[in-house]
Amino acid sequence: MLGLLTNFAHLSGKTDPVILGAQIALIGGIIAVALVITILGRWRWLWYEWLTSLNPKRIGVMYLIVAFLMLLRGAVDAFMLRLQQTIGSGGGEGFLDANHFQQVFTAHGTLMIFFVAMGLMFGIINLILPLQIGSRDVAFPFLNSLSFWLYLVGVGIINTHLIVGGEFAATGWLAYPPLSGIEYSPGPGVDYWIWSVQIAGIGSLLSGVNFFTTILKLRRKGMTLMRMPIFAWSVLGSMTLVLFTFPILTVALALLALDRTFAMHFFTSSFGGNPMMYINLIWAWGHPEVYILILPAFGIFSEIVATFSKKRLFGYTSMVWAIIAITFLSYIVWLHHFFTMGAGANVNAFFGIATMVIAIPTGVKVFNWLFTMYKGRVRMSQSMIWFIGFLFTFTLGGMTGVILSIPPADFQLHNSLFLVAHFHNMVIGGVVFGYMAGLTYWFPKMFGFKLHEGLGKAAAWSWIIGFLVAFIPIYMLGLMGGTRRFEKFDPSLGYHPLFVVAGIGVVIIGIGVVLQVTQLIYSILNNKKLADKTGDPWDGRTLEWSVSSPAPEYNFARLDEVNYRDEYWERKKTPAADLVKYKDIEIPKGSPIGMFIGIFAYLFAMAVIWHIAWIAALSIVIISAFVVARLNDDDIVKTIKASQIEKIESSYGGM
Amino acid sequence: MSNTDREDEQMREEKTTFGFWVYLMTDCMLFAGLFATYAVLRNNTYGGPSGFELFNQKFVLTETLILLTSSFICGLVVISARKKDMDRLVRYLAITGLLGVIFLGMEIYEFRSLINEGNSWATSAFLSSFFVLVGTHGLHVFVGIVWMLLLQWQLLFKGFKPIVLTRVKLFGMFWHFLDVVWIFIFTFVYLLGGLKL
C-alpha cells in the first residue's frame, strides 16, 4: 500500500502534500464505498434499482448525490484559495505556488458551475418537473439516463488528474486563448478541462431537448401554458436557453481542441487566428448559462413563497412575461464580459443598456414575491429563511451588477476582486440559496421525510451571514484596486485585514455546511419521526403534492384533467369522492446502455487527451454499436398491474 | 377501451418528431457558430492562398447537384413510406444513400487534393475554418449514410412497424436539413469565396 502511494506521488512529479491528500481522499473514498456496498451485499440492488434505472426520480437523486460530492470538492478548493490569499496578503508564502493556485481556482470555477450548479438543477428538474406538469415520465427516458451518464463522465474526467497525477488547466474556468493554446499550455491540463466540459455539455444539451419537449408535449390534459406552475415556466425558459447556447459551447470547445490537437489556427496568435472569436463564442454561451442556472431558482422561490404565504402567487402573468423577457435579454448581453477589449463606444453602449434592462423584469419578480407575502399567512419555515436571505443578497448583487454594466465603471472594475464578489453574490445568493431552498422544500417529496427545521434554519442563517462576511470585504478590496487571481499581495497594500475578515466569513459558511450535513444525517436517523405520510406536508398548491411521498414509480395512478392554476389547492377544497378502478400502467424498463456509452465516452476522452488515436476510434465505434443496439431493442416497457397500483395508492392517505 | 394505460402511438410519434425538430434547431445553432467563425476568419489567409485561388466551382456545383438530387429522392422515400410501398422505399433509400456516398467521396477528393497541394488546415486560420465548416457538414452526411443503412436493415427485418416508419420520417427531415445547410455553404463559402475581392 505504501509502495502504491509513493508510486502515485512519483507520477504526480512531486510529493506535494496537497495533491497527495487529494489522491488519498479520492482513492480511499472510492475503495471505502465499494467495500461498504460489498459488505451490505447491495451490488444487485444498486445495479437494477439505480444505475440502470430510467426513472427520472432515481436519475434525479443520482444527480443530487454527485453534485453534492462535487460541492464538497469545490468547497475544499474554495477554502484553499481563501486561506492562501489570507496568508499571501500578509507577507507569507502560503502553501500554494502561483501555478498551483491557478489550477485550483480553475478547478473551483469549473466544478461549481458545471458539476455542482448544473447537477443540482438537473437533479431537481428530474425529480419535480414531470410531477408538476402531471406527467408520468419525461419525453425521452433513455436520453435522460444518457445525459446523466455523460454528466458523470465529465465529473470523472475533471477528477482523473488527481488520481493519475499530472496537472489541471491553469487558465481560469473559461480557458481564454492564446493562454489555453498549445503554445502556452503544452501539458494535458487544458485537454482535461476541454473534454470534461465538452462531454458534460453534450449531456446538458440532450437534457435541454428532453425537458423542452417534455414541457411542451407531456403536460396533463387541461394544463394550458398559462395554467402551468411557475417553476415549470422557469425551467422552460432555462431549457430554451440551453438549446440556443450549448451548441455554441460545443463549437467553441471543439475548435479549441482542434487548435491544440491538430495544429489548426482558430484562436492562435499567429497564422491569422483570432482569440477574440473564442471569447465571443464562449460568452455567447457563458452569459446565458448564468440565467440557465438562476431561472429555475426564481421558479423555486415562486413556489415556496406562494405555499408558505398560503396565498396565490401575486402577478402570475407578469411573472411569466418576466421569465420570457429575461430569457430573451440574457441572450443579447454577452459582450459586457469584455467591454475593455476594444469593441468601441457604441457597441459597448448597446450591450451596457441591454444589461441594465434585465434589472426590470428581475425587479418585477422581486416585487411579485413581496406582494405575495403581503397580507399572507407567512410561515417562517427553513425554506423561507433561504428566501429572505436570497432577497437581500440577490438584490445587493443585482445592484453591483448594474454598476458593472456601465461601461466606464467597468473599465475601472474589470478583472478586479469587485467582479469576483459580484458573481459570487449572484451564484451563492441566487443559485445556491435557491437550490438549497428547493431541496428543503421538496425533500419530503423526494425521500418521504422532512428535514429537521432547527438545524436547517441555523444552517441557512450561517450561510447568509457567512456569505456577507466573506464577500463584502472582497467588494471593498476590489474598489481598492485589488486584482483577481493573485495568490500573493504585497503587505504594504494593506489588504491583509480585509482578507482575514473574508476568511472568517468562509469559516462561517463552513459551519453552515457542517450544520447541513448534520441536519441530513439527523433527519435520516429520525426519518420515522419526520416522515411525511400525507404526501402534502406544507399544504401545497401544485400537482406534485397530490401524490404520495416519495412519488410512486408511475407518478400518477389517474390522469384527471386540470382546471386551475393551483390545481391541487382547488381540489383540496372540493374533494372528489368517486371510487375509480385503476388500470395497468406501462412504464419504461431499465437499461444499462446509457452507462456503457458513458464508459466508452470516458475512454474516448482519455484517448484524445493522451493522443492514442486507435483507442479513440475504437471507442467511437463501440459507442455507435451501443446506440444501434438500443435503437434495435423493441422490448423497452414493463407493466405495473392495476392490483399493485391499488395497493400502493391505498397505503397512504392520499386522495 | 383497453385495460392498460399506454402511451398511444400517435402521441409517441408526435413527441418524437417534435423532439427531433428541437434537435435540428440545436444543430442549426452549431452550424451558426461555425459559419460565424468562418465569416470572421475567411480573410485571415496569413499570406497563404485565398478561396479565390483554391475553389473549383464547377466541381462544387456538381457536388451540389448530386446532393440536391439525393434530397429529391429522399422526398420520394418519405412518400413511399407513407404509401407503405416497400419495394420503392428500399430502392429510393438506396439511391439516396448512394448519391450521399458520391457526394462524400467528392468532398474527400477535394480535401485530399487541397492537402496534397500543401494547403492543409494548418496553413492559415481561413483554411482551418474552411475545413471544419465543410468537414462538419460532411460528417453529418456520413452519419446520415450510416443511418440509412440501419434503416434498410430494420425495414428488412421489422417491416412497417410504426417506430421504423417514424424513423424514416426523421431521416427525411435530417437529410433535407443537411441539404439546406449545404446551400448556405455553397453560397457563402464557394460562391462568395470565388469572387476576387
Interface residues (C-beta under 8 A of the other chain):
Chain A: A139 F140 L205 G208 V209 N210 F212 T213 L216 K217 L218 L243 F244 T245 F246 P247 I248 T250 V251 A252 A254 L255 L258 D259 F262 A263 M264 H265 F266 T268 S270 F271 G272 G273 N274 M277 L281 L559 K583 D584 I585 E586 S624 V628 L631 N632 D634 T639 A642
Chain B: N3 T4 D5 R6 E7 M11 E14 K15 F18 G19 V22 Y23 M25 T26 D27 M29 L30 A32 G33 L34 A36 T37 V40 L41 N44 T45 Y46 W121 A122 T123 S124 A125 F126 S128 S129 F131 V132 V146 L150 Q154 K158 K161 I163 R167
